[in-house]
């Protein structure tokens, strides 16, 4: 089964985040703070824009 148009699979999402697919799986199972994901036909999918938004929301500024 193919990943729906405009979506990426868990492996590609993990690559975008610089983590392993296993870490992303753990985040889902532990319900940690994580990017929004969708379960479509039993498959976990992510929108790249949701990954980008999650990264942007976790930026840390060291300005004083």
Phi and psi in degrees as a GROMACS rama.xvg file:
@    title "Ramachandran Plot"
@    xaxis  label "Phi"
@    yaxis  label "Psi"
@TYPE xy
-85.8007  153.978  UNK-2
-72.5424  134.222  UNK-3
-57.3312  152.607  UNK-4
-57.9489  136.026  UNK-5
83.4464  0.762921  UNK-6
-118.285  160.21  UNK-7
-126.849  157.569  UNK-8
-82.5254  175.235  UNK-9
-60.8505  -38.685  UNK-10
-63.082  -44.5498  UNK-11
-67.1984  -37.2533  UNK-12
-63.3907  -43.6274  UNK-13
-60.8422  -40.673  UNK-14
-61.3428  -42.7977  UNK-15
-60.1942  -35.0811  UNK-16
-86.6507  -10.7757  UNK-17
74.3784  28.7089  UNK-18
-127.214  174.312  UNK-19
-85.7702  158.758  UNK-20
-60.8563  -34.916  UNK-21
-61.6871  -42.2147  UNK-22
-62.5086  -43.3211  UNK-23
-62.137  -40.2283  UNK-24
-61.1688  -42.6876  UNK-25
-62.0355  -44.0605  UNK-26
-56.9789  -43.1994  UNK-27
-64.5627  -44.6422  UNK-28
-69.2848  -32.3304  UNK-29
-89.2352  -4.35524  UNK-30
55.6637  42.5064  UNK-31
-73.2754  169.813  UNK-32
-61.0556  123.786  UNK-33
-158.207  164.734  UNK-34
-62.8113  151.825  UNK-35
-61.5716  135.629  UNK-36
-131.228  164.143  UNK-37
-126.937  141.858  UNK-38
-108.562  107.343  UNK-39
-117.827  119.128  UNK-40
52.3495  39.4834  UNK-41
80.6732  1.99171  UNK-42
-108.008  140.473  UNK-43
-85.6464  126.691  UNK-44
-134.228  153.77  UNK-45
-129.101  150.012  UNK-46
-93.8264  131.085  UNK-47
-54.3598  -35.9218  UNK-48
-65.3277  -31.1535  UNK-49
-69.7765  -35.9721  UNK-50
-64.5477  -46.9898  UNK-51
-60.3276  -41.5622  UNK-52
-64.9099  -40.858  UNK-53
-63.304  -42.7962  UNK-54
-61.4134  -46.1905  UNK-55
-62.3391  -36.7152  UNK-56
-72.8922  -11.6739  UNK-57
-110.408  15.061  UNK-58
-70.6816  141.7  UNK-59
-117.274  126.786  UNK-60
-101.404  134.133  UNK-61
-104.49  20.5789  UNK-62
-74.8724  142.488  UNK-63
